[in-house]
Amino acid sequence: MAMDAGEIERLIKEGFPDAQITIEDLRGDGDHYSAHIVSSAFAGKTRVQQHQMVYASLKGRMGTELHALALQTAAPEA
């Protein structure tokens, strides 16, 4: 079962309340998304650590309900 963009955004927002999130359905199939996330929680973290944090916020849905999620993460610019 696919996830919709609103559910993905809700889960990420729970993990990163200050986040600015843009989600795009890449194929229109509800199964392949890209997400651009800007959050102060990413400050001082490597890109890998940032992505691991996002995957953790999805609470195990990555690879099951959500097949593919291309991530772009960043801390806000000062």
N, C-alpha and C positions, 0 to 999 in steps of 0.2 A: 504494500500500500504506500502510495506516494505522500509526501508532506507538501503543504502549501506554504507559500512565502511568508504568510502571516504567522504561522506556527513557528517557523524558523526564527523569524524576527523576535517573537515573544520569548522563546527560549534564550536567545542570545541576550535580550534586554534584561532578563532575570539575572543573568550572570554578570552583566555589565550595564548597570542602570544609567550611566552617563553616556553610553555609546550612541554614536551617530551611525546608522545602519542603512545601507542600500542593498537590496536583494534583487537579482534579476534571474528570471527563469530562462535558461539558455536555449532550450529546445521547445519550450511550450508544453512539455510533457509532465511537469511537476516532479521531475526526478533528477534534473541536472540544473544546478543553480550556481551563481557566483554571488559572493557577498563582499562588500567593502565595509569594514568596521573600523571606526576611530574611537578609541577609548583611552582614558588616562591610565587604566590598569595595565596597558601595554608599555608604559614608560620604563626604560631600562631593561626590557626583555628582548631576547633574540627573536627573530622571525619564527623560528621553530617553536619556541616557548609560547609566543602569541597564538600560533595556530593550535597548539595543544590545549591552551586555555579555552579557545572557541569550541574545539571538539568536545571538551569536558562539559561545556555549557549545554551541549546538545543531548546530554544524558543518555548516551548509548544508542541514539537513533542513527548516527552516521554508519553507513554500511548496511543498514536494515531498511528503515522507512525512507531514509535519505541516501540515494545512491552516490551522487557526486556533488561536491561543494568546492568550488574554486575560491580560495580566500585571498583577500588583500587586507592586511591589517596595519594599523599605524597608531602611534600616540599623537595627541593633538600637538600642533606646533605652538611653541611658546610665544 
